[in-house]
Amino acid sequence: MPTDLSLDELRSMAFRAGLNLAEEDLEKLLPGINRSRKQTADLRDLIGDNVEPGGAFSAWKVATR
């Protein structure tokens, strides 16, 4: 389970991404970002590492008539 991001970490990430966000905007974003990180981790736990995707791309050319 991922640990929650701190406001300082989020501020640093925004700066590195070239985003100029006000402090109040960062404070508003933080709970949603932490919630999304937890949901993503929960989904990864459900899926597991040994499950193949439901659809797969094949580069083989199929002859059509």
N, C-alpha and C positions, 0 to 999 in steps of 0.2 A: 504494500500500500504506500503510495507516495506521501511524503510529508507536505504539509501546507507551505505554500510560498509565503515569504514575509513581504511586507511592503517594500523593504529595501531591495530584495531580490527582484521584485516586479519592476521597480523603478530602474534598476540596472538593465534588465532585459529590454525594457522599453527604450532606454537610451541607446543600447547596442543596435536595436532595430531601426533607429533613426526617428522614433516617435517622440514628439514634444508634448507630453501629456501633463496637465496640471495635477497637483497633489490630490485634489478632491476627485478627479477622474480616476486616478490610480486606486484610491480608496473604494470607489464605487465598483471598479472592475474586479478587485481582489477576491471577494466572496464567490463570484461566478466562475472565475478562473480556477479556484481551488475545488469548487464543486465539479467542474468539468474534468479536472485531473483525476478526481476520485471515481467518477463514472467511467472514464476511460480505463482505469485500472481494474474496475469491477468487470467490465466487458472482456478485457484481456484474460482475466482469471476464468471466466466462463468458457471462452473459446479454447484456451489451452494452446500448447505449442505443436501438437501433433495432428491438428485438424486442417485438412486441405480446404481451400476456398470452394464455395459452391459452384463457381464457374471458372473455367480456365481458358486462357488464350492459347491457340495453337497456330504456329506460323506455317504449317504445312499447307500447300496449295491443293485444293480439292478440285478434281476435274468435274466440270458440269457439262451437260448435253443441251 
